[in-house]
Amino acid sequence: MIQRLWTTFQHTGERIENWNLPFHRFLVLFAGLLTIRLVLEFFSNQRLFQFSDVIHIGLWFCFVVLAFMALLQAFSGQTMLRTARLVITCYVFSWSAPLIDLMLFQGNGVRMNYLAIASPEQMAFAYLTIGGPSIMRGATIGIRIEIVCLVLACFAYVFGRTRSVLRAGLAAWLIYTMLFMTGTIPYLLTMLVSSLGLQYRPDDQSTVLLLLSLDLWLLAWCWFRFRRGEATRMDLGPMLPVAGLLLAATVGAVMAARAYPDNRTLDPSTLFWPFLITWIIAAGWYGWRLLEARIHGSVGTAIWILSLGTIGLIEPRLLLGVQLLFSLVWIWRALLAQALPASSFAVLAYPLLVITSTLLGYQLMGGPMIGLDRWSLSGLFGVSAVLTLIHVRRSALPHRQDKARP
């Protein structure tokens, strides 16, 4: 009996890993499974539907799924594509927790949410008991049963692929630790905020931005593992123009901080902005290079859409400026650069990008887009135009020398 179950478990996993379907179908599958999971949880918790809950819980589950992919791929030695197929398909078992709670309690008095932890001792006790003393709030009976089944399944999966008890045990332990830590995010975040002496705002979004930061960087890791180094070997193009735009954005941010010192302060929400902004810059440039190189075009488009959505969560006022920057780059590289000499057009186009980047940095630190005076904008435009002209002429020198040789 046990041997038959083991054989069925292994064969089922291999069949899912070998499903030769377009990967976007698995993404649609995940969206559908997540939607049903959210609906079941709302009924189990007897909670009214709120869009903020959908965003929050959705980001939480995205992190869990990405973490499962990263850990199982690392310990099993399978490709990221095979692991992703398996993890996304098996996400259907996330329905088990709300279904179990519904069958046991009919939605009366049960609340799936973060663990109520107030001290390191309570955290240690909750870790050892898979959720702590309360089975009606936080880690409910359904969640505890689901966690135990997931950890055992991960152990069996890794052992079946590697035949190593040590690797399987370490993978199962890390999976459980990851699940537990995600359930204690409010407590961990409060400890971090208290240590930095920060204060929460009424419209605090620190938990959402923390989850979004984890999701985006983990997604990048899974993508690079999926491409097996191809992404790192791609020509990323000249980095000097990008560095110039980042410098311009920094100048704008400093100017806004001096002009409007009270408009932007460090708080639990802005604490995670550097991680998100760094991802947006790196991913935006990488996505643009994908589009320009005409490889993985759909991925490049998805990266830009994801970047715009992230910017909208950070500061919606930046969306217009970012779209302006993208429009200028697109018009420059895709249209006008094909009809005009690149050297002559760059002297006009790049200073416009510098001005736009300065405005973005200015807005990011709380300054209004129209707050920069015309003399500052004129000076930035003139300096960047001169530097661009010098750079263009210096870049053309080797070409001229080669052309002059007999």
C-alpha positions as CSV (number, residue, x, y, z in Angstrom):
1,M,0.0,0.0,0.0
2,I,2.7,2.5,1.0
3,Q,4.8,1.5,-2.0
4,R,1.8,2.1,-4.3
5,L,1.2,5.5,-2.8
6,W,4.9,6.4,-3.2
7,T,4.9,5.3,-6.8
8,T,1.8,7.3,-7.5
9,F,3.3,10.3,-5.8
10,Q,6.4,10.2,-7.9
11,H,4.7,9.5,-11.2
12,T,2.2,12.3,-10.6
13,G,4.9,14.8,-9.9
14,E,6.8,13.7,-13.1
15,R,3.7,14.0,-15.2
16,I,3.1,17.5,-14.0
17,E,6.7,18.5,-14.5
18,N,6.6,17.2,-18.1
19,W,3.4,19.0,-19.2
20,N,4.5,20.6,-22.4
21,L,2.1,23.6,-22.3
22,P,2.9,27.3,-22.9
23,F,4.0,28.8,-19.6
24,H,1.5,31.6,-19.8
25,R,-1.2,29.0,-19.3
26,F,0.3,28.1,-15.9
27,L,0.2,31.8,-15.0
28,V,-3.5,31.9,-15.9
29,L,-4.0,28.7,-13.8
30,F,-2.3,30.4,-10.8
31,A,-4.5,33.4,-11.2
32,G,-7.6,31.2,-11.2
33,L,-6.5,29.1,-8.3
34,L,-5.6,32.2,-6.3
35,T,-9.0,33.8,-7.0
36,I,-10.8,30.7,-5.7
37,R,-8.6,30.6,-2.7
38,L,-9.4,34.2,-1.8
39,V,-13.2,33.5,-2.2
40,L,-13.0,30.5,0.1
41,E,-11.0,32.4,2.7
42,F,-13.6,35.3,2.7
43,F,-16.3,32.8,3.3
44,S,-14.4,30.9,5.9
45,N,-13.5,34.1,7.8
46,Q,-16.9,35.7,7.2
47,R,-15.0,38.7,5.9
48,L,-16.5,41.4,3.6
49,F,-14.7,41.7,0.3
50,Q,-12.2,44.5,0.1
51,F,-9.8,45.3,-2.7
52,S,-7.0,46.1,-0.2
53,D,-7.4,42.5,1.2
54,V,-7.1,41.1,-2.3
55,I,-3.9,42.9,-3.0
56,H,-2.4,42.1,0.4
57,I,-3.3,38.4,0.5
58,G,-2.5,38.0,-3.2
59,L,1.0,39.4,-2.7
60,W,1.5,37.1,0.3
61,F,0.6,34.0,-1.7
62,C,2.8,35.2,-4.6
63,F,5.7,35.3,-2.3
64,V,4.9,31.8,-0.9
65,V,4.7,30.3,-4.4
66,L,7.9,32.0,-5.5
67,A,9.7,30.9,-2.4
68,F,8.5,27.3,-3.0
69,M,9.9,27.5,-6.5
70,A,13.3,28.8,-5.4
71,L,13.8,26.4,-2.6
72,L,12.5,23.2,-4.3
73,Q,14.5,24.0,-7.4
74,A,17.7,24.6,-5.4
75,F,17.4,21.3,-3.4
76,S,15.9,19.0,-6.0
77,G,18.2,20.0,-8.9
78,Q,15.4,20.1,-11.4
79,T,15.1,23.0,-13.9
80,M,13.2,26.1,-12.8
81,L,10.6,25.4,-15.5
82,R,9.8,21.9,-14.3
83,T,9.7,23.2,-10.7
84,A,7.4,26.1,-11.6
85,R,5.0,23.8,-13.4
86,L,4.8,21.6,-10.3
87,V,4.5,24.3,-7.7
88,I,1.8,26.3,-9.6
89,T,-0.3,23.2,-10.3
90,C,0.0,21.9,-6.7
91,Y,-1.1,25.4,-5.5
92,V,-4.6,23.9,-5.8
93,F,-4.0,22.3,-2.3
94,S,-4.1,25.8,-0.8
95,W,-7.9,25.4,-1.0
96,S,-7.7,22.8,1.7
97,A,-7.2,25.1,4.7
98,P,-10.4,27.2,4.2
99,L,-12.4,24.1,3.2
100,I,-11.4,22.3,6.4
101,D,-12.3,25.3,8.5
102,L,-15.6,25.6,6.7
103,M,-16.4,22.0,7.3
104,L,-15.4,22.2,11.0
105,F,-16.7,25.6,12.0
106,Q,-19.1,26.7,9.2
107,G,-17.3,30.1,9.3
108,N,-18.2,30.8,13.0
109,G,-15.4,32.4,15.0
110,V,-12.5,31.4,12.8
111,R,-10.1,34.0,11.5
112,M,-7.2,33.2,9.2
113,N,-4.7,36.0,9.7
114,Y,-1.2,36.7,11.0
115,L,0.0,35.2,14.2
116,A,-0.6,37.2,17.4
117,I,2.9,37.4,18.7
118,A,4.1,40.0,21.3
119,S,7.5,38.6,22.4
120,P,10.4,36.4,21.3
121,E,9.2,33.8,23.8
122,Q,5.7,33.6,22.1
123,M,7.4,33.5,18.7
124,A,9.5,30.5,19.7
125,F,6.5,28.7,21.2
126,A,4.5,29.4,18.1
127,Y,7.3,28.1,15.9
128,L,7.5,24.8,17.9
129,T,3.8,24.3,18.0
130,I,3.0,25.2,14.3
131,G,1.1,28.4,15.2
132,G,0.8,28.8,19.0
133,P,-2.1,28.1,21.4
134,S,-5.0,29.6,19.5
135,I,-6.7,27.4,16.8
136,M,-9.4,29.9,16.1
137,R,-7.3,32.9,15.0
138,G,-4.0,33.0,13.1
139,A,-3.0,29.5,12.3
140,T,-6.4,27.7,12.3
141,I,-6.8,23.9,12.2
142,G,-7.1,24.0,8.5
143,I,-3.9,26.0,8.1
144,R,-1.9,23.7,10.4
145,I,-3.1,20.6,8.6
146,E,-2.1,22.2,5.3
147,I,1.3,23.2,6.6
148,V,2.1,19.7,7.8
149,C,1.0,18.1,4.5
150,L,3.0,20.6,2.5
151,V,6.2,20.1,4.6
152,L,5.9,16.3,4.3
153,A,5.2,16.5,0.5
154,C,8.3,18.7,0.0
155,F,10.4,16.2,2.0
156,A,9.1,13.3,-0.1
157,Y,9.6,15.3,-3.4
158,V,13.2,16.3,-2.7
159,F,14.0,12.8,-1.4
160,G,12.5,11.2,-4.5
161,R,14.7,13.4,-6.7
162,T,17.9,13.2,-4.8
163,R,17.7,10.1,-2.6
164,S,19.3,12.3,0.2
165,V,17.6,12.4,3.6
166,L,19.8,15.4,4.5
167,R,18.8,17.5,1.6
168,A,15.2,16.5,1.9
169,G,15.2,17.3,5.6
170,L,16.9,20.7,5.1
171,A,14.4,21.6,2.3
172,A,11.4,20.7,4.5
173,W,12.8,22.7,7.4
174,L,13.4,25.7,5.3
175,I,9.9,25.4,3.8
176,Y,8.4,25.3,7.2
177,T,10.5,28.2,8.5
178,M,9.6,30.3,5.4
179,L,5.9,29.7,6.0
180,F,6.2,30.5,9.7
181,M,8.1,33.7,9.1
182,T,5.5,35.0,6.6
183,G,2.9,34.5,9.3
184,T,4.8,36.7,11.7
185,I,5.4,39.6,9.3
186,P,3.6,42.2,11.5
187,Y,5.6,41.3,14.6
188,L,8.9,41.4,12.7
189,L,8.0,44.6,11.0
190,T,7.1,46.2,14.3
191,M,10.4,45.2,15.7
192,L,12.2,46.8,12.8
193,V,10.2,50.0,12.9
194,S,10.7,50.3,16.7
195,S,14.5,49.8,16.4
196,L,14.6,52.6,13.8
197,G,12.4,54.9,15.9
198,L,9.9,55.3,13.1
199,Q,6.1,56.1,13.4
200,Y,3.3,54.5,11.4
201,R,1.1,56.8,9.3
202,P,-2.7,56.5,9.1
203,D,-2.3,55.3,5.4
204,D,0.5,53.0,6.2
205,Q,1.4,50.5,3.4
206,S,4.6,49.0,4.9
207,T,3.3,45.4,4.9
208,V,2.2,45.6,1.3
209,L,5.4,47.3,0.2
210,L,7.5,44.7,2.1
211,L,5.7,41.8,0.4
212,L,6.0,43.5,-3.0
213,S,9.7,44.0,-2.5
214,L,10.2,40.3,-1.6
215,D,8.0,39.2,-4.5
216,L,9.8,41.3,-7.1
217,W,13.4,40.3,-6.1
218,L,12.4,36.7,-5.7
219,L,10.7,36.8,-9.1
220,A,14.0,38.2,-10.6
221,W,15.9,35.3,-9.0
222,C,13.6,32.7,-10.4
223,W,13.7,34.3,-13.8
224,F,17.6,34.2,-13.9
225,R,17.5,30.6,-12.7
226,F,15.0,29.9,-15.4
227,R,17.2,31.3,-18.2
228,R,20.2,29.5,-16.8
229,G,22.6,32.5,-17.2
230,E,21.2,33.6,-20.6
231,A,19.9,36.8,-19.0
232,T,23.3,37.7,-17.6
233,R,25.1,37.2,-20.9
234,M,22.8,39.5,-22.8
235,D,24.3,42.8,-24.0
236,L,22.9,45.4,-21.6
237,G,24.1,48.3,-23.8
238,P,26.0,51.4,-22.7
239,M,25.6,52.0,-19.0
240,L,27.0,55.6,-19.1
241,P,23.6,57.1,-20.3
242,V,21.7,55.2,-17.6
243,A,24.2,56.5,-15.0
244,G,23.6,60.0,-16.2
245,L,19.8,59.7,-15.8
246,L,20.2,58.2,-12.3
247,L,22.4,61.2,-11.4
248,A,19.8,63.6,-12.8
249,A,17.1,61.9,-10.7
250,T,19.3,62.2,-7.6
251,V,19.8,65.9,-8.3
252,G,16.0,66.4,-8.5
253,A,15.5,64.5,-5.3
254,V,18.0,66.6,-3.4
255,M,16.5,69.8,-4.8
256,A,13.0,68.7,-3.6
257,A,14.3,67.7,-0.2
258,R,15.7,71.1,0.3
259,A,12.7,73.0,-1.1
260,Y,10.1,70.9,0.6
261,P,11.7,69.2,3.7
262,D,8.4,68.3,5.3
263,N,6.8,66.7,2.3
264,R,8.7,63.4,2.5
265,T,10.0,61.8,5.7
266,L,11.3,58.3,6.5
267,D,8.5,56.1,7.8
268,P,7.6,52.4,7.6
269,S,6.2,52.8,4.1
270,T,9.1,54.8,2.6
271,L,11.5,52.5,4.3
272,F,11.1,50.0,1.4
273,W,11.2,52.5,-1.4
274,P,14.9,52.0,-2.1
275,F,14.5,48.3,-2.7
276,L,11.5,48.9,-5.0
277,I,13.1,51.8,-6.9
278,T,16.3,49.8,-7.4
279,W,14.3,46.9,-8.8
280,I,12.3,49.3,-11.1
281,I,15.4,50.8,-12.5
282,A,17.2,47.5,-13.1
283,A,14.1,45.7,-14.4
284,G,13.0,48.6,-16.6
285,W,16.4,48.8,-18.3
286,Y,16.6,45.0,-18.7
287,G,13.0,44.9,-20.1
288,W,13.9,47.7,-22.5
289,R,16.9,45.8,-23.7
290,L,14.7,42.7,-24.2
291,L,12.3,44.7,-26.4
292,E,15.1,46.3,-28.3
293,A,16.9,43.0,-28.9
294,R,13.6,41.5,-29.9
295,I,14.0,38.5,-27.6
296,H,11.4,37.5,-25.1
297,G,9.4,40.5,-26.2
298,S,6.4,39.5,-24.1
299,V,8.6,39.3,-21.0
300,G,10.0,42.8,-21.7
301,T,6.4,44.1,-22.1
302,A,5.4,42.4,-18.9
303,I,8.3,43.9,-17.0
304,W,7.3,47.4,-18.1
305,I,3.7,46.8,-17.0
306,L,4.9,45.4,-13.7
307,S,7.2,48.4,-13.2
308,L,4.4,50.8,-13.9
309,G,2.1,49.0,-11.4
310,T,4.9,49.1,-8.8
311,I,5.4,52.8,-9.3
312,G,1.6,53.2,-8.9
313,L,1.8,51.6,-5.5
314,I,4.8,53.7,-4.4
315,E,3.7,57.1,-5.7
316,P,0.9,57.4,-8.3
317,R,2.0,60.9,-9.2
318,L,5.1,59.4,-10.8
319,L,3.2,57.4,-13.4
320,L,2.9,60.4,-15.8
321,G,6.6,61.2,-15.5
322,V,7.7,57.5,-16.1
323,Q,5.4,57.2,-19.1
324,L,6.9,60.5,-20.4
325,L,10.4,59.0,-20.0
326,F,9.4,55.8,-21.8
327,S,7.7,57.8,-24.6
328,L,10.8,59.9,-25.2
329,V,13.1,56.8,-25.2
330,W,10.7,55.0,-27.6
331,I,10.4,57.9,-30.0
332,W,14.1,58.4,-29.9
333,R,15.2,54.8,-30.4
334,A,12.3,53.4,-32.4
335,L,11.3,56.2,-34.7
336,L,13.5,59.3,-35.1
337,A,16.8,57.5,-34.7
338,Q,16.0,55.6,-37.8
339,A,15.5,58.7,-39.9
340,L,18.0,61.1,-38.4
341,P,21.8,60.6,-37.6
342,A,22.0,59.3,-34.1
343,S,24.8,61.7,-33.2
344,S,22.9,64.8,-34.1
345,F,19.6,63.7,-32.6
346,A,21.2,62.5,-29.3
347,V,22.2,66.1,-28.5
348,L,18.6,67.0,-28.4
349,A,17.0,63.8,-27.1
350,Y,19.2,62.9,-24.2
351,P,18.9,66.3,-22.5
352,L,15.1,65.9,-22.6
353,L,15.6,62.5,-20.9
354,V,17.8,64.2,-18.3
355,I,15.1,66.8,-17.6
356,T,12.4,64.1,-17.3
357,S,14.6,62.1,-14.8
358,T,15.2,65.2,-12.8
359,L,11.4,65.8,-12.5
360,L,10.9,62.2,-11.5
361,G,13.4,62.5,-8.6
362,Y,11.9,65.9,-7.7
363,Q,8.4,64.3,-7.5
364,L,9.7,61.3,-5.6
365,M,10.8,63.5,-2.7
366,G,7.4,65.3,-2.6
367,G,8.0,68.2,-4.9
368,P,5.4,69.2,-7.5
369,M,6.3,68.6,-11.1
370,I,5.9,72.3,-11.9
371,G,7.9,73.3,-8.9
372,L,11.3,73.4,-10.6
373,D,12.1,76.9,-11.8
374,R,12.9,77.4,-15.5
375,W,16.5,78.5,-14.8
376,S,17.3,75.2,-13.2
377,L,15.7,73.3,-16.1
378,S,17.5,75.4,-18.7
379,G,20.8,74.9,-16.9
380,L,20.4,71.1,-16.7
381,F,19.4,71.0,-20.4
382,G,22.4,73.1,-21.4
383,V,24.9,71.1,-19.4
384,S,23.6,67.8,-20.5
385,A,23.5,68.9,-24.2
386,V,27.2,70.0,-24.0
387,L,28.2,66.7,-22.3
388,T,26.3,64.7,-24.8
389,L,27.9,66.5,-27.7
390,I,31.4,65.9,-26.2
391,H,30.5,62.2,-25.6
392,V,29.2,61.8,-29.2
393,R,32.3,63.4,-30.7
394,R,34.7,61.3,-28.6
395,S,32.8,58.1,-29.5
396,A,33.1,59.0,-33.2
397,L,36.9,59.5,-33.1
398,P,38.0,55.8,-33.5
399,H,35.6,55.5,-36.5
400,R,37.2,58.6,-38.1
401,Q,40.7,57.3,-37.6
402,D,39.9,53.9,-39.1
403,K,38.2,55.6,-42.0
404,A,41.3,57.8,-42.6
405,R,43.7,54.8,-42.9
406,P,44.8,53.8,-46.4
